[in-house]
Amino acid sequence: MTIIEIRERVRFHLDRVASPRWGNTRLSYGIQVATDDFVQDRYDNIKNAQKKYAFETVERLRAEIRTIVLALPLIPVLDVLTLPADYRYDVGLSVVIAGITKNSRPGSISETLGSFSNSHTRPNDDYPIHNEIGNTIVVNHGQFNAFTAAILYYIRQHLIPYISEPRSSGTPLTTVTTHYVETGSIVYDTATYNAGDYFTTTAITVFTGAGTVSEIQSVELPNTSHEEIAKRTATILSGNVHNFEKFGVKEKEVEGN
């Protein structure tokens, strides 16, 4: 779904007619929070998967956020890897130590420090442990200079979904962004667009006509996640206006997914 289609699903779940209370700004806020909650929920489920979930379930969870899971080759400097600017969560680290590829296990600082005093738990070339410190990952292992390469599997920061309030002609448009015609018809760069049409701006920032236009950024997650995000959004917005009965119903629907 596009974010416009998600907006209509949210309105359906709210079971409300359009009103100033449910303008694009408020709906965008709900979609943003719901999308972030969805990613956090899936990450927590993957992180705890070994204890709670079967393999098929874990793969489904990974598939639901696959569009923002990346694999990045990295070269260490003195056992330290620099995290990418769009990094959010670590979901796996493959390292090459003494020419052999193996998986590194994440650990807390206190756990790692404590393990050095025990020969059975101390990190070594066969069982490395990594710690996230600031914008880096430090890999603890055995031989000095034996760690030569890595692949970081991580969840990146997703673009923030939004729908701007409708703009009429005379209001400048943002360049190189997607726009949606909310009402009427407009002319942009010699092309005519009617209500329900999408177009992407170039360097031109003006349009003419009696219609209104909203700038949009759609949800980056796969389509399989969009219905749940719409339900989560309705839950959030219902709670914010103290509609507790509807809040409870939507909460149960979300939990049932």
Beta strands, then each sheet from edge to edge (+ up, - down):
strand 1: 69-74
strand 2: 80-82
strand 3: 87-97
strand 4: 100-103
strand 5: 105-106
strand 6: 129-133
strand 7: 136-140
strand 8: 147-156
strand 9: 162-163
strand 10: 178-183
strand 11: 185-188
strand 12: 191-194
strand 13: 198-200
strand 14: 212-217
sheet 1: 1+ 8- 3+ 4-
sheet 2: 2+ 7- 6+ 5+
sheet 3: 9+ 14- 10+ 13-
sheet 4: 11+ 12-
end
